[in-house]
Amino acid sequence: MRMASAKTLMDLSQPAKRLKTVSSSSSDSSKTVLSVPKSMTTTVSPCVCKSADPDNAALIDYSSSSSPSSLTAEQKSKIEFNKFLAKSRRNLKICSERALKSTTVKGVGFVKLEELLVEETWLEALPGELQKPYAKKLCTFVESEICGNGDGGCRVPIYPPPHLIFNALNSTPFDRVKVVIIGQDPYHGPGQAVGLAFSVPEGVKVPSSLVNIYKELQQDLHCSIPSHGNLERWTVQGVLLLNAVLTVRQHQANSHAKKGWEQFTDAIIETISQKKRGVVFLLWGNYAQVKSRLIDGTKHHILKAAHPSGLSANRGFFGCRHFSRTNQILEQMGISPIDWQV
């Protein structure tokens, strides 16, 4: 794994910084400042992205006369964003600690898969799913692959790292899901996969599919094109970035396909369809569009387009305007839109 991506994964596992109060020189009120990484600050705009302000911090003014009802919509949005960002990073820290403890005790990166899904809302939504026969067989396979006991007995790196296998679920609670974007399987190059469809760590070259997603965002919502591929900001707002297959061997695309992951992620999609209402599903490419059979179209919104890869983006992805259409749908239902600016 490249050093740049390793640093990013370690950074992701750090707990959110605490609130600290500083006095204002211009008034007697105090300001509570929550420092978050510059790339994670947000400004909500219903349908049009605003360029990310690199100096923008989540600054909320609490005077002695302030009350939650007096906060602006933007301030409330920032509070909510930071709350769920902190929760996401707590989940990541728990997974990291479990994986590290297992490595320390057993000498390899072995940890039981069921110990790495820690988001309570998903455990409640998928009761006993990882205990089903197919899932137990899947867990045994993945654990064997991680330990180097797979075909041929030669240890090949498995991506993403164990603590990020369920990152999509641990980052986006079930009750927060507004939008689902379905990918195929993780990136299989060193340092790329972070357990979120289409996303890569900061410091890693942005893949061509994500470059095209950024281009469509620029055309659709006038978003500025970022220099990195970290989509964590989307997940915190309720965008589930779900790959159909959650692990892969290094340099072997689809190497963990048809091992049980598809049944597990199909169960996730079906659960969302059955237990929620008004979710927007973005299905890009034939592989994702097959999943429409799992979705109740009378309860949810399904938007289809070509895959954003370099081979097909010009055949229907560019110009699909899925991002503005998603926000329009959400607003029509009285749900806060996604700030797509990365």
DRENFI-701420 format. One record per residue (C-alpha): x, y, z; residue number from 0. Coordinates in pm, whole numbers, plus 50000, padded with zeros to 5 digits. Example, Ala and Ser with C-alpha at 12.3 -4.5 7.8 and 13.67 -1.06 7.14 Angstrom:
<rs>
[[51230; 49550; 50780]; 0]
[[51367; 49894; 50714]; 1]
</rs>
This chain:
<rs>
[[50000; 50000; 50000]; 0]
[[50133; 50340; 49913]; 1]
[[50236; 50569; 50194]; 2]
[[49990; 50841; 50096]; 3]
[[49690; 50609; 50129]; 4]
[[49819; 50458; 50452]; 5]
[[49839; 50801; 50606]; 6]
[[49483; 50873; 50497]; 7]
[[49347; 50553; 50650]; 8]
[[49522; 50630; 50976]; 9]
[[49386; 50983; 50965]; 10]
[[49037; 50847; 50913]; 11]
[[49063; 50637; 51227]; 12]
[[49137; 50938; 51448]; 13]
[[48850; 51042; 51675]; 14]
[[48673; 51368; 51604]; 15]
[[48824; 51671; 51776]; 16]
[[48647; 51808; 52080]; 17]
[[48454; 52130; 52099]; 18]
[[48640; 52419; 52249]; 19]
[[48509; 52762; 52341]; 20]
[[48691; 53082; 52255]; 21]
[[48597; 53438; 52337]; 22]
[[48494; 53675; 52063]; 23]
[[48671; 54008; 52048]; 24]
[[48378; 54179; 51879]; 25]
[[48107; 54087; 52129]; 26]
[[48049; 53937; 52470]; 27]
[[47917; 53616; 52319]; 28]
[[48129; 53307; 52289]; 29]
[[48172; 53087; 51988]; 30]
[[48193; 52711; 51984]; 31]
[[48429; 52587; 51718]; 32]
[[48428; 52230; 51594]; 33]
[[48739; 52172; 51391]; 34]
[[48696; 51923; 51110]; 35]
[[48926; 51847; 50818]; 36]
[[48903; 52115; 50554]; 37]
[[48776; 51868; 50298]; 38]
[[48490; 51773; 50530]; 39]
[[48329; 52115; 50584]; 40]
[[47992; 52158; 50419]; 41]
[[47751; 52415; 50291]; 42]
[[47408; 52284; 50201]; 43]
[[47261; 52410; 49877]; 44]
[[46942; 52254; 49746]; 45]
[[47030; 52191; 49384]; 46]
[[47347; 52384; 49302]; 47]
[[47690; 52308; 49442]; 48]
[[47902; 52589; 49575]; 49]
[[48276; 52573; 49552]; 50]
[[48425; 52440; 49873]; 51]
[[48572; 52720; 50082]; 52]
[[48907; 52589; 50208]; 53]
[[48900; 52829; 50502]; 54]
[[48544; 52746; 50600]; 55]
[[48508; 52588; 50943]; 56]
[[48193; 52470; 51114]; 57]
[[48153; 52783; 51328]; 58]
[[47836; 52797; 51533]; 59]
[[47755; 53106; 51740]; 60]
[[47593; 53030; 52074]; 61]
[[47519; 53348; 52267]; 62]
[[47356; 53337; 52607]; 63]
[[47022; 53414; 52442]; 64]
[[47056; 53153; 52166]; 65]
[[46835; 52847; 52153]; 66]
[[46815; 52558; 51902]; 67]
[[46507; 52719; 51749]; 68]
[[46702; 53038; 51673]; 69]
[[46972; 52860; 51471]; 70]
[[46970; 52900; 51095]; 71]
[[46909; 52605; 50867]; 72]
[[47276; 52614; 50769]; 73]
[[47388; 52603; 51132]; 74]
[[47156; 52314; 51209]; 75]
[[47287; 52132; 50904]; 76]
[[47647; 52179; 51017]; 77]
[[47564; 52052; 51365]; 78]
[[47397; 51743; 51219]; 79]
[[47683; 51686; 50977]; 80]
[[47946; 51700; 51251]; 81]
[[47739; 51475; 51477]; 82]
[[47721; 51197; 51219]; 83]
[[48079; 51249; 51105]; 84]
[[48188; 51188; 51464]; 85]
[[47971; 50876; 51483]; 86]
[[48115; 50744; 51156]; 87]
[[48468; 50793; 51281]; 88]
[[48390; 50630; 51614]; 89]
[[48270; 50324; 51424]; 90]
[[48587; 50328; 51216]; 91]
[[48800; 50355; 51528]; 92]
[[48624; 50055; 51684]; 93]
[[48689; 49847; 51371]; 94]
[[49052; 49961; 51354]; 95]
[[49110; 49867; 51718]; 96]
[[48953; 49525; 51671]; 97]
[[49163; 49454; 51364]; 98]
[[49479; 49579; 51539]; 99]
[[49411; 49371; 51850]; 100]
[[49357; 49062; 51638]; 101]
[[49682; 49124; 51448]; 102]
[[49872; 49169; 51775]; 103]
[[49735; 48846; 51922]; 104]
[[49753; 48619; 51617]; 105]
[[50031; 48773; 51410]; 106]
[[49821; 48826; 51098]; 107]
[[49535; 49055; 51003]; 108]
[[49270; 48805; 51104]; 109]
[[48941; 48915; 51254]; 110]
[[48599; 48759; 51225]; 111]
[[48386; 48950; 50977]; 112]
[[48084; 48974; 51204]; 113]
[[48296; 49171; 51450]; 114]
[[48355; 49442; 51189]; 115]
[[47993; 49543; 51130]; 116]
[[47946; 49773; 51429]; 117]
[[47676; 50022; 51324]; 118]
[[47381; 49936; 51549]; 119]
[[47111; 50049; 51307]; 120]
[[47231; 49800; 51045]; 121]
[[47257; 49519; 51298]; 122]
[[46894; 49589; 51387]; 123]
[[46787; 49614; 51022]; 124]
[[46968; 49291; 50924]; 125]
[[46907; 49067; 51227]; 126]
[[47104; 48744; 51204]; 127]
[[47205; 48797; 50839]; 128]
[[47571; 48716; 50902]; 129]
[[47469; 48403; 51091]; 130]
[[47291; 48246; 50795]; 131]
[[47461; 47942; 50633]; 132]
[[47564; 48131; 50318]; 133]
[[47712; 48414; 50525]; 134]
[[47905; 48180; 50752]; 135]
[[48054; 48018; 50442]; 136]
[[48137; 48363; 50303]; 137]
[[48302; 48468; 50629]; 138]
[[48511; 48152; 50634]; 139]
[[48623; 48217; 50277]; 140]
[[48719; 48581; 50336]; 141]
[[48897; 48503; 50663]; 142]
[[49090; 48227; 50485]; 143]
[[49186; 48467; 50206]; 144]
[[49305; 48729; 50455]; 145]
[[49518; 48471; 50634]; 146]
[[49672; 48345; 50311]; 147]
[[49507; 48006; 50311]; 148]
[[49319; 48050; 49987]; 149]
[[49376; 47872; 49658]; 150]
[[49738; 47771; 49629]; 151]
[[49818; 47868; 49988]; 152]
[[49997; 48186; 49876]; 153]
[[49903; 48500; 50068]; 154]
[[49776; 48767; 49831]; 155]
[[49672; 49106; 49974]; 156]
[[49298; 49146; 50012]; 157]
[[49131; 49485; 49971]; 158]
[[49002; 49684; 50142]; 159]
[[49183; 49632; 50474]; 160]
[[48967; 49433; 50721]; 161]
[[48855; 49734; 50923]; 162]
[[48711; 49895; 50609]; 163]
[[48521; 49597; 50467]; 164]
[[48188; 49723; 50606]; 165]
[[48280; 50089; 50582]; 166]
[[47974; 50174; 50372]; 167]
[[47739; 50046; 50642]; 168]
[[47943; 50176; 50934]; 169]
[[47957; 50523; 50775]; 170]
[[47591; 50556; 50674]; 171]
[[47341; 50442; 50939]; 172]
[[47033; 50261; 50811]; 173]
[[46798; 50530; 50937]; 174]
[[47003; 50797; 50756]; 175]
[[46995; 50641; 50408]; 176]
[[46851; 50883; 50151]; 177]
[[47041; 50777; 49838]; 178]
[[47200; 50449; 49728]; 179]
[[47475; 50430; 49465]; 180]
[[47566; 50075; 49367]; 181]
[[47912; 49973; 49248]; 182]
[[48049; 49632; 49151]; 183]
[[48354; 49536; 49354]; 184]
[[48636; 49727; 49529]; 185]
[[48929; 49883; 49348]; 186]
[[49201; 49617; 49338]; 187]
[[49514; 49833; 49331]; 188]
[[49726; 49894; 49642]; 189]
[[49592; 50172; 49860]; 190]
[[49277; 50239; 49656]; 191]
[[48986; 50059; 49826]; 192]
[[48824; 50212; 50133]; 193]
[[48500; 50016; 50140]; 194]
[[48297; 50288; 49965]; 195]
[[48189; 50249; 49603]; 196]
[[48384; 50481; 49368]; 197]
[[48578; 50643; 49656]; 198]
[[48955; 50640; 49713]; 199]
[[49168; 50796; 49990]; 200]
[[49310; 51142; 49954]; 201]
[[49657; 51121; 49803]; 202]
[[49560; 50839; 49565]; 203]
[[49504; 50912; 49197]; 204]
[[49137; 50970; 49122]; 205]
[[49007; 50678; 48909]; 206]
[[48862; 50755; 48568]; 207]
[[48505; 50667; 48668]; 208]
[[48516; 50913; 48956]; 209]
[[48673; 51178; 48731]; 210]
[[48369; 51142; 48506]; 211]
[[48135; 51163; 48805]; 212]
[[48303; 51491; 48897]; 213]
[[48264; 51615; 48539]; 214]
[[47892; 51541; 48545]; 215]
[[47859; 51716; 48881]; 216]
[[48029; 52021; 48735]; 217]
[[47792; 52028; 48439]; 218]
[[47485; 51947; 48647]; 219]
[[47536; 52153; 48962]; 220]
[[47841; 52366; 48884]; 221]
[[48044; 52182; 49149]; 222]
[[48415; 52249; 49143]; 223]
[[48626; 51945; 49057]; 224]
[[48831; 51839; 49363]; 225]
[[49187; 51711; 49353]; 226]
[[49106; 51399; 49556]; 227]
[[48858; 51111; 49549]; 228]
[[48743; 51091; 49912]; 229]
[[48362; 51071; 49911]; 230]
[[48322; 51048; 50288]; 231]
[[48120; 51372; 50289]; 232]
[[47848; 51201; 50089]; 233]
[[47821; 50905; 50323]; 234]
[[47775; 51128; 50629]; 235]
[[47481; 51297; 50456]; 236]
[[47302; 50970; 50387]; 237]
[[47446; 50847; 50056]; 238]
[[47513; 50473; 50083]; 239]
[[47807; 50390; 49855]; 240]
[[47752; 50016; 49829]; 241]
[[47959; 49775; 49624]; 242]
[[47785; 49449; 49540]; 243]
[[48103; 49260; 49638]; 244]
[[48289; 49392; 49941]; 245]
[[48635; 49236; 49904]; 246]
[[48881; 49156; 49625]; 247]
[[49229; 49013; 49571]; 248]
[[49505; 49251; 49471]; 249]
[[49513; 49302; 49093]; 250]
[[49234; 49043; 49041]; 251]
[[48907; 49215; 48962]; 252]
[[48596; 49016; 49056]; 253]
[[48811; 48755; 49232]; 254]
[[48566; 48745; 49524]; 255]
[[48254; 48750; 49309]; 256]
[[48002; 48467; 49353]; 257]
[[48134; 48379; 49697]; 258]
[[47833; 48507; 49887]; 259]
[[47880; 48883; 49892]; 260]
[[47612; 48939; 49630]; 261]
[[47353; 48761; 49846]; 262]
[[47452; 48975; 50143]; 263]
[[47438; 49307; 49958]; 264]
[[47113; 49203; 49786]; 265]
[[46973; 49155; 50136]; 266]
[[47083; 49512; 50217]; 267]
[[46906; 49651; 49910]; 268]
[[46591; 49448; 49980]; 269]
[[46590; 49560; 50343]; 270]
[[46610; 49925; 50240]; 271]
[[46331; 49869; 49988]; 272]
[[46105; 49694; 50239]; 273]
[[46169; 49897; 50554]; 274]
[[46216; 50248; 50415]; 275]
[[46031; 50477; 50177]; 276]
[[46140; 50747; 49932]; 277]
[[46502; 50639; 49887]; 278]
[[46667; 50741; 49559]; 279]
[[46861; 50459; 49391]; 280]
[[47122; 50561; 49132]; 281]
[[47186; 50261; 48908]; 282]
[[47474; 50320; 48669]; 283]
[[47547; 50052; 48414]; 284]
[[47391; 49713; 48344]; 285]
[[47540; 49546; 48650]; 286]
[[47376; 49792; 48889]; 287]
[[47053; 49808; 48693]; 288]
[[46992; 49437; 48743]; 289]
[[46944; 49524; 49111]; 290]
[[46625; 49713; 49025]; 291]
[[46442; 49382; 49064]; 292]
[[46508; 49409; 49439]; 293]
[[46356; 49757; 49470]; 294]
[[45989; 49842; 49508]; 295]
[[45944; 50113; 49246]; 296]
[[45610; 50218; 49397]; 297]
[[45784; 50326; 49719]; 298]
[[46123; 50443; 49594]; 299]
[[46281; 50637; 49308]; 300]
[[46507; 50459; 49058]; 301]
[[46730; 50662; 48826]; 302]
[[46922; 50471; 48558]; 303]
[[47212; 50577; 48337]; 304]
[[47521; 50437; 48170]; 305]
[[47820; 50357; 48388]; 306]
[[48061; 50652; 48438]; 307]
[[48363; 50454; 48320]; 308]
[[48567; 50589; 48032]; 309]
[[48420; 50322; 47807]; 310]
[[48056; 50417; 47856]; 311]
[[48026; 50765; 48009]; 312]
[[47959; 50919; 47669]; 313]
[[47677; 50672; 47607]; 314]
[[47434; 50814; 47861]; 315]
[[47608; 50902; 48185]; 316]
[[47712; 51252; 48082]; 317]
[[47400; 51462; 48080]; 318]
[[47193; 51231; 48303]; 319]
[[47170; 51505; 48570]; 320]
[[47118; 51246; 48841]; 321]
[[47255; 51470; 49115]; 322]
[[47017; 51762; 49063]; 323]
[[46729; 51522; 48998]; 324]
[[46805; 51342; 49325]; 325]
[[46796; 51670; 49516]; 326]
[[46472; 51773; 49351]; 327]
[[46313; 51442; 49451]; 328]
[[46434; 51473; 49808]; 329]
[[46309; 51829; 49840]; 330]
[[45969; 51734; 49701]; 331]
[[45944; 51482; 49986]; 332]
[[46050; 51741; 50242]; 333]
[[46391; 51580; 50291]; 334]
[[46707; 51787; 50305]; 335]
[[46907; 51761; 49980]; 336]
[[47262; 51636; 49942]; 337]
[[47548; 51882; 49916]; 338]
[[47741; 51699; 49645]; 339]
[[48047; 51925; 49659]; 340]
[[48345; 51714; 49763]; 341]
</rs>
